[in-house]
Amino acid sequence: MTNILLLIAAILAAYLLIGYLLHLVIFPEKKPDVSAYFKPGDVFYSKVEGFRQTVVKQENGLVHCHVELDPHAPGPPEHIHTGFDEVVEIENGEVNMRCAGKETVIRPGESFLIKKGVPHKFWNSTGETIRVKGSMAFPEKFAFTLSQVYGYMDENPNFAQSKSMIFQITMMQQVGFDSYIAGPPVFMQKLIGFLSTPLSRLAGMKTYYERYHSPIKA
């Protein structure tokens, strides 16, 4: 039994060593400079989720965006951020929110703090476009990978049901996509991403797709 475990450990170590050598050193991805990626007026938009983010500025490692929700926007699945809090206040209408398992409605004049590590989800059940008050600031690596995920999802409408979904998302999480599905332990999602990244690269997946490089202009 001990010999079998040692053999499995050796195979896993070899897979990770060779896989990450190929992924990071021999065939590294060509990516733009994230620190200078966004310009004021750039828009990254998810038709699937119904979220539109218009860049106000990028500075000090953060991307500040005006956020809008389309009429009847389903929003993202319930998720967790591990590295940043969110403060939500809207200008008009009302937004549905589930936070820590409790559902509520946010209306103009109300401010809601979502602390990192707390599962949450937004959606718009009305026929009105909802505008978030002011701007929301996101870590620039998260904003960059989010724009990539938006492009990938819209190009693959059945993405959520596809077998490749978990591998593509966990790859993105390795490079800054700080959004984890509520339910499975975050450390398990990170571990899956670490273990599957070399195999995902071999299958043709990337963390940067040039065709999603140019954000839409407002």
Protein Blocks (a to p, Z undefined) as FASTA:
>chain_A
ZZmmmmmmmmmmmmmmmmmmmmmmmmccddddfklmpcghiacddfknopacddfbdceh
iacddddddehiabjaddddfkbccddddfbhcddddeehiacdddehiacdddehiacd
dddfbfbdcddehjadddfklmmmmmmmmmmmmmmmmlmmpmklmmmmmmmmmnopacdd
ehiafklmmmmmmmmmmmmmmnopafbdfklmpgcdZZ
